[in-house]
Amino acid sequence: MAVGKITTGEANYTVGENCVVKQSRIGGHSAIEADSVVLQSTIGEYCDIEKRNLIRKATIGDMTYTGSDTSITWARVGKFC
């Protein structure tokens, strides 16, 4: 479910089942896996946000991957992390 303003890079990105994306930017070639929530955040290019993540008011740099069941709030994660 996308709510509010969503900005995307290239059109080539995926959002899994039962996800909520609100007021965020999703970079091209990125994936947000099932049951994740992204709120007021920026996800870089070629990122993979795994299942059951909560990303809130954060910036995730290009080519960065998270594990399952991760919470990132009020943080800036660099590139290639």
N, C-alpha and C positions, 0 to 999 in steps of 0.2 A: 504494500500500500504506500503510495506516495502522497504526501500532504504538504501543502504550502509550496513555496518556491523551491524547485529542484533544478539545478544547473548541471549539465553534463558536458564532458569533453567530447570525444568522438562518440558516435552512436553505438559503438561496439562495447557494451558492458552488460553484465547480468545481475539480476536481483532474484534471490531464491524465494521459495514459498514462505508465507507468514512473516515477511519482513516489513518493517516500518522505516521509511526514509522521509525525513521532514526537514525542510529548510537547509538543504545540504548540497554540496557539489560532489559529483562522482566522476572521476577521471576515466578516460577511454581505456578499454581492455581490462577493466577492473571487475571483480566479482564480489558480491555480497551474498553469502550463503544463507541457508534457511534459518528462520527464527531469529534473525539479527535485527537490531534497532540502531539506526544512525540518525542522530538529532543535531541540527545546527553545526555540522562538521564538514570538513573537506577531506575527501579521499583522493589520493593522487592517481597517476596513471599506472597501469599494470599491478594494481594491488589485489590482494585476496583477503577478504574479511571472512573468517571461518564461521561455522555454525554457532548460534546462541551468543553472539557478541553484543555488547552495548557500547556504542561509540557516541559520546555526548560532548559537544562543544570542544572538539579536538581537531587537530590537523594530522593526517597520516601522509607521509611523504611517498613519492613514487617508488615502485618496486618493493613495497613493504607488505609483509604477511603477518596475520595474527593466528594464534591457536584457537581452538574451540573454547567456549565459555570464558571469553576475555572481556574485561571491562576497562575502557580508557575514557577518562573524564578530565576536562580542563588540561589537556596535555598536547604537546607537539612531538610527534614521532618522526625522526628524520628519514631520509631516503635509504633504501637498501637494508632496512632493519628486519 
